[in-house]
Amino acid sequence: MPVTINSTPNPNAVKFTVGVPVGGPTTYVPGQPTEDPLGSALLGLPGVASVFLTADFVTVNKLPDATWDDIIELAQQAIEAHFQV
């Protein structure tokens, strides 16, 4: 099952539905240590402000001055690689 990308009411957040359990609910933010490889990978992307995992989806929040053009493709690649979907 491919990752599905959906907008949210928050223009700084995008929902990536994976279709398999992702764990959580857990939120990762820069500056807080995490041993979660997906959380670390997504937080390492330029412009990412936080990552939320729960049920079968991952929500990525961007910094207000970042653009989705710079984030979505890299985030999708990281999520697909992690879940091998």
Protein Blocks (a to p, Z undefined) as FASTA:
>chain_A
ZZdddddfblkbccddehiaebjjddddehiacfbfklmmmmmpghiabdcdehjbccdd
ddfkbcfklmmmmmmmmmmmmnoZZ
